[in-house]
Amino acid sequence: MRAAEDEGWNDDEIQYVLDEVVEAEDNAKGLEVLDWYTAK
């Protein structure tokens, strides 16, 4: 979360990404979601 805050994400954006990761079918899909949102 600290990295997201450092990037200027608001609480709603952070929560959305966390929800997407948690609701993913499996760990691999969750990591794909996280990777997509954190790619530069």
C-alpha positions as CSV (number, residue, x, y, z in Angstrom):
1,M,0.0,0.0,0.0
2,R,2.8,2.4,0.7
3,A,4.0,2.1,-2.9
4,A,0.5,2.9,-4.1
5,E,0.3,5.9,-1.9
6,D,3.7,7.0,-3.0
7,E,2.4,6.9,-6.6
8,G,-0.5,9.0,-5.7
9,W,-3.3,6.4,-5.7
10,N,-6.3,7.3,-3.6
11,D,-8.0,4.9,-1.2
12,D,-10.7,3.8,-3.7
13,E,-8.0,2.9,-6.3
14,I,-6.0,0.9,-3.8
15,Q,-9.2,-0.9,-2.5
16,Y,-10.2,-1.8,-6.1
17,V,-6.9,-3.4,-6.9
18,L,-6.9,-5.3,-3.6
19,D,-10.4,-6.6,-4.4
20,E,-9.3,-7.7,-7.8
21,V,-6.4,-9.6,-6.4
22,V,-8.4,-11.3,-3.6
23,E,-11.2,-12.2,-6.0
24,A,-8.9,-13.8,-8.6
25,E,-9.4,-17.5,-9.4
26,D,-6.1,-18.5,-8.0
27,N,-2.7,-17.1,-6.8
28,A,-1.3,-17.0,-10.3
29,K,-4.2,-14.9,-11.6
30,G,-4.0,-12.6,-8.5
31,L,-0.3,-12.0,-9.2
32,E,-1.1,-11.2,-12.9
33,V,-3.6,-8.6,-11.7
34,L,-1.0,-7.1,-9.3
35,D,1.7,-7.2,-11.9
36,W,-0.6,-5.4,-14.4
37,Y,-1.4,-2.6,-12.0
38,T,2.2,-2.1,-10.9
39,A,3.8,-2.3,-14.3
40,K,5.6,0.9,-15.3
